[in-house]
């Protein structure tokens, strides 16, 4: 246990801040909390604020799992009794904020400012745009606005959800994408029952956004929606599988091979359940791999993969094998369960590539292409520190490097 004091790094001592409880107790009760933490069935880290004027202390306890947290809350209630002044779950407290909010860009300080927002002012701008439709991005906020859509079909490890139940995950993604790009990212769950309905919704909202990003949506729905939109008016559409996870996974494969001095053209790689990886197989071919086994465990079972393993340099596991073959490195990638942000260099995440690709397509006003994704792969490899699989997500050059490489690829034919 860490003694009560200033908050330390998230995830220390094997704990996970996603399993936390915050309590407010009298200062005299801190000894009881220390005793409860010491008896906990799993690791627990304790952080405490300085005592408030009334002598109370706000203490946050991070556990390693849901079962430890459940035990911890029960024990605190039993041991502290009336001294337990307040209890809150930080996960639900943060979720209740909505995680991000709009801000005013136009001044509304004076009556003159407000007059620039009334119907007469709007009529002048609209009249201009009616005559000059290509000026929309000059005189509206559309170039800064990104729609973050989900139909709830692939949210974490859940079965398909009602769209509104996916909001916490989409709001978190919106925060991360806003931080990485500076765009106004609007979370939008869509109650679409089919890929055709999803495509129709994308088409209907497209006039108000610079781009749309599909997140927490099953890759089959993504592919079908893209196909349905090909005959519609052009719109910048990205997704977290093809433009995020697949790009990062391809870079991780290259880094793994280079660390072992295996040329891509000589590498033997198996991709398990390739349908989950979007364009991953195409990207691996694009970066120079010649021998790729696309292995479907549903059709073939697990035993043939074990027999094949001695001939492989790497297994890319997209399904989460319970018993992967021994003696061959395994790169674990599950689209529904990305690794924690704090350990983002240990496995691909959509945020490795998606922010840079999004910047590139919005800046150039061109749809993402296989060439842009390949350029993003090589940019990620170039930003990866020696000995790592991928660069950390907080690498200051990560998104700019991916954006620059993808922009060059998108404009190379000019």
C-alpha positions in Angstrom: 0.0 0.0 0.0 1.1 3.6 -0.7 0.6 5.8 2.4 -1.9 8.5 2.1 -0.3 11.4 0.2 -0.3 13.1 -3.2 -1.7 11.0 -6.1 0.9 8.9 -7.8 1.0 7.5 -11.4 -2.1 5.7 -12.7 -1.8 1.9 -12.7 1.0 1.6 -10.1 1.4 -1.5 -8.0 -0.8 -3.5 -10.5 -3.9 -1.5 -9.8 -6.3 -0.1 -12.4 -8.0 3.3 -11.7 -11.1 2.0 -13.6 -11.8 0.1 -10.3 -11.7 2.9 -7.8 -13.7 4.3 -4.9 -13.3 7.8 -3.3 -14.4 8.3 0.3 -14.4 11.2 2.7 -13.7 10.4 6.3 -12.6 12.2 9.5 -8.8 12.4 9.8 -8.8 9.9 12.7 -10.2 7.2 10.4 -7.2 7.0 8.1 -5.7 4.2 10.3 -8.8 2.1 9.7 -8.5 2.6 6.0 -4.9 1.5 6.1 -5.9 -1.6 7.9 -8.6 -2.4 5.4 -6.2 -1.9 2.5 -3.7 -4.2 4.1 -6.3 -6.9 4.3 -7.6 -6.6 0.8 -7.6 -9.7 -1.4 -5.8 -7.9 -4.2 -3.5 -4.9 -4.7 -4.9 -1.5 -3.6 -3.2 1.9 -3.8 -4.3 4.7 -1.6 -4.1 8.5 -2.4 -5.2 11.1 0.1 -5.8 14.9 -0.2 -4.7 17.2 2.6 -7.2 17.5 5.4 -10.0 20.1 4.8 -10.8 22.8 7.3 -13.3 20.6 9.0 -10.7 17.9 9.5 -12.0 15.5 6.9 -9.9 13.8 4.3 -10.8 12.8 0.7 -9.1 9.5 -0.1 -9.1 7.6 -3.3 -8.5 3.8 -3.4 -7.5 2.2 -6.7 -8.0 -1.6 -6.8 -6.8 -4.2 -9.3 -10.2 -5.7 -10.3 -13.9 -5.5 -9.8 -13.9 -8.3 -7.2 -11.3 -6.5 -5.1 -13.3 -3.2 -5.4 -16.5 -4.9 -4.3 -14.7 -6.4 -1.2 -13.1 -3.0 -0.5 -16.4 -1.1 -0.5 -18.1 -3.6 1.7 -15.2 -3.7 4.2 -15.0 0.1 4.4 -18.7 0.4 5.1 -18.5 -2.3 7.8 -15.4 -0.9 9.5 -16.0 2.9 9.2 -19.8 3.0 9.9 -20.7 6.6 10.7 -17.2 7.8 10.0 -17.8 7.1 6.3 -19.0 10.6 5.5 -19.2 10.3 1.7 -18.6 7.6 -0.9 -18.4 8.0 -4.7 -17.3 5.9 -7.6 -15.0 8.1 -9.8 -15.8 6.1 -12.9 -19.5 7.0 -12.7 -18.7 10.6 -11.5 -16.6 11.2 -14.6 -19.2 9.5 -16.9 -21.9 11.8 -15.5 -20.0 14.9 -16.7 -20.4 13.8 -20.3 -16.6 14.1 -20.5 -16.5 17.1 -23.0 -18.6 20.2 -23.8 -19.0 22.9 -26.4 -17.4 26.3 -26.1 -18.3 29.6 -27.6 -16.0 30.8 -30.4 -18.0 33.9 -31.3 -18.0 36.8 -28.9 -21.3 37.5 -27.2 -20.2 40.3 -24.9 -22.0 43.3 -26.4 -25.2 44.0 -28.2 -23.2 44.6 -31.3 -21.7 41.1 -31.0 -25.1 39.5 -30.6 -26.4 41.4 -33.7 -23.8 39.5 -35.8 -25.6 36.3 -34.8 -29.2 37.3 -35.6 -31.4 36.4 -38.6 -30.3 39.3 -40.7 -26.6 38.5 -40.3 -27.3 34.8 -41.0 -29.4 35.7 -44.1 -26.4 37.6 -45.6 -24.0 34.6 -45.1 -26.5 32.1 -46.3 -27.2 34.1 -49.4 -23.5 34.2 -50.1 -23.1 30.5 -49.6 -26.1 29.8 -51.9 -24.2 31.6 -54.7 -20.8 30.3 -53.7 -21.2 26.7 -52.2 -17.5 26.1 -52.2 -17.1 28.8 -49.6 -18.9 26.8 -46.9 -15.7 25.8 -45.1 -14.5 29.4 -45.1 -17.6 30.8 -43.3 -18.8 28.0 -41.0 -17.3 25.8 -38.3 -17.5 22.7 -40.4 -13.7 22.3 -41.0 -13.2 21.9 -37.3 -16.1 19.5 -36.6 -15.9 15.7 -36.7 -18.8 13.3 -36.1 -17.9 10.3 -34.0 -20.5 7.6 -34.8 -21.4 4.2 -33.5 -24.3 1.9 -34.0 -23.4 0.0 -30.8 -22.5 -3.2 -32.7 -19.0 -3.7 -31.3 -18.6 -1.9 -28.0 -15.8 -3.4 -25.9 -16.7 -7.0 -25.1 -20.4 -6.5 -25.1 -23.0 -8.1 -27.5 -24.6 -5.5 -29.7 -26.0 -2.7 -27.6 -28.8 -0.1 -27.8 -27.0 2.9 -29.3 -27.4 5.1 -26.2 -25.7 2.5 -24.0 -22.6 3.0 -26.0 -22.4 6.7 -25.1 -19.8 6.4 -22.3 -17.3 4.6 -24.6 -18.0 7.1 -27.5 -17.6 10.1 -25.2 -14.2 8.7 -24.0 -13.1 8.2 -27.6 -14.2 11.8 -28.4 -12.1 13.2 -25.6 -9.0 11.2 -26.7 -9.5 12.2 -30.4 -10.1 15.9 -29.5 -6.9 16.0 -27.4 -4.9 14.5 -30.2 -6.3 16.6 -33.1 -7.8 19.8 -31.6 -11.0 19.1 -33.7 -14.5 19.5 -32.2 -15.4 15.8 -31.9 -19.1 15.2 -31.5 -20.1 11.7 -30.1 -23.2 10.5 -32.0 -24.7 7.1 -31.3 -27.0 6.1 -34.2 -30.0 3.8 -33.8 -29.2 2.0 -37.0 -30.4 -1.6 -37.3 -28.7 -2.3 -40.6 -25.6 -1.2 -42.5 -27.9 0.6 -45.0 -29.5 2.6 -42.2 -26.0 3.4 -40.9 -24.9 4.6 -44.3 -28.0 6.7 -44.7 -27.4 8.4 -41.3 -23.8 9.2 -42.3 -25.1 10.7 -45.6 -27.7 12.8 -43.8 -25.3 14.4 -41.3 -22.4 14.8 -43.7 -23.2 18.4 -44.7 -22.4 19.6 -41.2 -19.1 17.8 -40.6 -15.6 17.9 -42.1 -15.4 14.1 -41.6 -17.1 11.2 -39.9 -15.3 8.5 -37.9 -17.0 5.2 -37.1 -16.1 3.8 -33.7 -17.3 0.8 -31.7 -18.9 -0.5 -34.9 -18.4 -4.0 -36.2 -16.0 -4.3 -39.1 -18.7 -6.0 -41.2 -21.0 -3.0 -40.7 -18.2 -0.6 -41.5 -17.4 -2.4 -44.8 -21.1 -2.6 -45.8 -21.7 1.1 -44.9 -18.6 2.1 -47.0 -19.9 0.1 -49.9 -23.4 1.7 -49.7 -21.8 5.2 -49.6 -19.7 4.7 -52.7 -22.5 5.9 -55.0 -23.4 8.8 -52.7 -22.0 12.3 -52.5 -18.3 12.1 -51.4 -17.7 12.4 -47.7 -14.6 11.9 -45.6 -15.2 8.7 -43.7 -12.7 7.0 -41.4 -13.0 4.2 -38.9 -11.1 2.9 -35.9 -10.4 -0.5 -37.5 -9.0 0.2 -41.0 -7.6 3.7 -40.2 -6.5 3.0 -36.6 -6.0 -0.6 -35.4 -4.9 -2.1 -38.8 -2.3 0.6 -39.4 -0.9 0.4 -35.9 -0.8 -3.4 -36.1 1.1 -3.4 -39.3 3.6 -1.0 -37.8 4.0 -3.3 -34.8 4.6 -6.3 -37.0 7.3 -4.4 -38.9 9.0 -3.3 -35.7 8.8 -6.9 -34.3 10.5 -8.3 -37.5 13.2 -5.6 -37.6 14.0 -6.1 -33.9 14.8 -9.7 -34.8 16.6 -8.8 -38.0 14.0 -10.6 -40.2 13.4 -9.0 -43.5 9.7 -8.5 -44.3 10.1 -10.5 -47.6 11.4 -13.5 -45.7 9.0 -13.3 -42.7 6.3 -16.0 -42.2 3.3 -14.5 -40.4 -0.1 -15.9 -39.6 -3.1 -13.7 -39.0 -5.7 -15.4 -36.8 -9.3 -14.4 -37.6 -8.3 -11.9 -40.3 -11.8 -10.7 -40.9 -11.6 -8.8 -37.6 -8.6 -6.8 -38.8 -10.1 -4.8 -41.6 -7.3 -3.9 -44.1 -4.6 -5.4 -42.0 -3.7 -8.2 -44.5 -3.5 -5.7 -47.3 -1.3 -3.4 -45.3 1.1 -6.3 -44.5 1.4 -7.1 -48.2 1.9 -3.4 -48.9 4.8 -3.2 -46.4 6.6 -6.1 -48.1 5.4 -9.4 -46.5 5.2 -12.2 -49.0 4.2 -15.2 -46.8 1.0 -14.5 -44.9 -1.3 -17.2 -43.6 -4.9 -16.0 -43.1 -6.1 -18.5 -40.5 -9.8 -18.8 -39.6 -10.1 -20.7 -36.3 -13.8 -21.2 -36.8 -13.3 -23.2 -40.0 -10.1 -25.0 -39.0 -10.0 -25.2 -35.2 -6.9 -24.6 -33.2 -4.8 -27.8 -33.7 -3.6 -27.0 -37.3 -2.3 -23.7 -36.0 -0.2 -25.5 -33.4 1.1 -27.7 -36.2 1.9 -24.7 -38.3 3.6 -22.7 -35.5 7.2 -24.0 -35.9 7.3 -22.6 -39.3 6.2 -19.1 -38.2 8.0 -16.0 -37.1 4.9 -14.3 -35.7 1.3 -14.9 -35.0 -1.1 -11.9 -35.1 -4.0 -12.9 -32.9 -7.2 -10.9 -33.5 -9.6 -13.2 -31.7 -7.9 -13.8 -28.3 -6.7 -17.3 -28.4 -7.1 -19.1 -25.1 -4.1 -21.4 -25.8 -1.8 -19.9 -28.4 1.0 -22.1 -29.7 4.2 -22.0 -27.7 7.6 -21.1 -29.1 6.4 -18.5 -31.5 5.8 -14.8 -30.6 2.2 -13.7 -30.5 1.1 -10.1 -31.2 -2.3 -9.9 -29.4 -4.8 -7.5 -31.0 -8.5 -7.6 -30.1 -10.5 -4.7 -31.7 -13.0 -4.8 -28.9 -10.4 -4.8 -26.1 -7.5 -2.5 -26.8 -4.7 -2.4 -24.2 -4.9 0.2 -21.5 -3.7 3.7 -22.5 -1.0 3.6 -19.9 0.5 0.5 -21.7 -0.1 1.6 -25.2 3.4 0.7 -26.4 2.7 -3.0 -25.6 -0.1 -3.3 -28.2 -1.6 -1.4 -31.1 -4.4 1.1 -30.4 -6.5 3.0 -33.0 -5.1 6.3 -31.5 -1.7 5.5 -32.7 -2.7 6.3 -36.3 -6.2 7.6 -36.4 -5.5 11.2 -35.2 -2.8 11.8 -37.8 -4.8 10.2 -40.6 -7.8 12.3 -39.6 -5.8 15.5 -39.7 -4.5 14.6 -43.1 -7.8 13.9 -44.8 -9.5 17.0 -43.2 -6.6 19.2 -44.3 -6.4 17.9 -47.8 -10.2 17.3 -48.2 -9.4 13.9 -49.7 -10.6 10.5 -48.7 -8.2 8.2 -47.0 -6.4 5.8 -49.4 -4.3 2.6 -49.1 -1.3 4.7 -49.9 -2.0 7.1 -47.0 -2.5 4.1 -44.6 0.9 2.7 -45.8 2.5 6.0 -45.3 1.1 6.1 -41.8 2.5 2.7 -41.1 6.0 3.8 -42.0 5.6 7.0 -40.0 4.7 5.0 -36.9 7.8 2.8 -37.4 9.9 5.9 -37.7 8.6 7.2 -34.4 9.1 4.0 -32.4 11.9 4.1 -29.9 14.5 1.2 -30.1 13.3 -1.9 -28.3 9.6 -0.9 -28.4 6.8 -2.3 -30.5 5.1 1.1 -31.0 5.6 4.7 -29.9 3.8 5.8 -26.7 0.5 7.6 -27.4 1.8 10.7 -25.7 4.8 10.9 -28.0 4.8 14.6 -29.1 5.7 13.9 -32.7 3.3 10.9 -33.2 0.2 12.6 -34.7 2.2 15.3 -36.6 4.5 12.6 -38.2 1.5 10.4 -39.3 -0.4 13.5 -40.6 2.6 14.7 -42.6 3.3 11.3 -44.1 -0.4 10.7 -45.0 -0.8 14.2 -46.4 2.2 13.7 -48.7 0.7 10.4 -49.9 -2.7 12.0 -50.5 -1.3 14.9 -52.5 1.5 13.1 -54.3 -0.5 12.8 -57.5 -1.1 16.5 -57.9 
